[in-house]
Amino acid sequence: MDIASSACPHSIRADITKPLPFADDSGVVFVSCTLEYVADANAALREIMRISGGEAYFVGVEPWTLTAYLYPGAKRTLLSQYR
């Protein structure tokens, strides 16, 4: 799932801050280098937690890492409450 088009044949283009086409507690969610760029991170987290039922794993962009160099323009770093 991504906000942009993908070459993956089974991808879904969606906005993580809006209701997604998945049932509550429908699967494990892995989020990589995303929340740092979302304008409304709390809305995104609510939707992630709704889908995952609490089984969510996050990889973040921290300003001191090589990842931050590769993904410039992050709006925030992940707060400790989200880790």
C-alpha positions as CSV (number, residue, x, y, z in Angstrom):
1,M,0.0,0.0,0.0
2,D,1.4,3.4,-0.9
3,I,0.2,7.0,-1.6
4,A,1.8,6.8,-5.1
5,S,1.4,4.3,-7.9
6,S,3.5,1.1,-7.7
7,A,4.8,-1.6,-10.1
8,C,3.5,-4.2,-7.6
9,P,0.5,-6.0,-9.3
10,H,-1.5,-6.1,-6.0
11,S,-0.8,-2.6,-4.6
12,I,-3.4,-0.3,-3.2
13,R,-3.1,3.5,-3.5
14,A,-4.5,5.1,-0.4
15,D,-4.1,7.9,2.2
16,I,-3.2,6.3,5.5
17,T,-5.0,9.1,7.4
18,K,-8.4,8.1,5.9
19,P,-10.4,4.9,6.4
20,L,-8.7,2.1,4.6
21,P,-10.4,-0.9,2.9
22,F,-9.5,-3.4,5.6
23,A,-11.5,-4.8,8.5
24,D,-10.7,-4.1,12.1
25,D,-7.9,-6.4,13.4
26,S,-7.4,-7.8,10.0
27,G,-3.6,-8.2,10.0
28,V,-0.1,-7.3,11.1
29,V,1.0,-3.8,9.9
30,F,4.6,-2.9,9.1
31,V,5.2,0.8,8.6
32,S,8.5,2.0,7.2
33,C,9.6,5.6,6.9
34,T,6.1,6.9,6.7
35,L,4.8,8.7,9.8
36,E,7.6,11.3,9.5
37,Y,6.0,12.6,6.3
38,V,2.3,12.4,7.1
39,A,0.7,15.7,8.0
40,D,-1.7,14.1,10.6
41,A,0.3,11.4,12.2
42,N,-2.3,10.8,14.9
43,A,-5.0,10.0,12.3
44,A,-2.6,7.6,10.6
45,L,-1.8,5.9,13.9
46,R,-5.5,5.5,14.7
47,E,-6.1,3.8,11.3
48,I,-3.0,1.6,11.7
49,M,-4.0,0.5,15.1
50,R,-7.6,-0.1,13.9
51,I,-6.4,-2.4,11.2
52,S,-3.6,-4.1,13.2
53,G,-5.4,-4.5,16.5
54,G,-2.1,-3.5,18.1
55,E,0.2,-5.7,16.0
56,A,2.0,-2.9,14.3
57,Y,5.8,-2.4,13.7
58,F,7.4,0.9,12.9
59,V,10.7,1.9,11.3
60,G,11.4,5.5,11.6
61,V,13.6,8.2,10.1
62,E,15.8,9.6,12.9
63,P,17.8,12.8,12.1
64,W,21.1,11.3,13.0
65,T,20.8,8.2,10.8
66,L,21.8,7.5,7.2
67,T,18.1,7.0,6.6
68,A,17.5,10.7,7.2
69,Y,20.0,11.5,4.5
70,L,18.3,9.1,2.1
71,Y,14.8,10.4,3.0
72,P,15.1,14.2,3.4
73,G,12.1,16.4,4.4
74,A,10.8,14.5,7.4
75,K,8.2,16.5,9.3
76,R,9.0,14.9,12.6
77,T,10.9,12.0,14.2
78,L,9.0,9.2,15.8
79,L,8.1,10.1,19.3
80,S,8.9,7.6,22.1
81,Q,5.2,7.0,22.7
82,Y,5.0,5.5,19.2
83,R,7.9,3.2,19.5
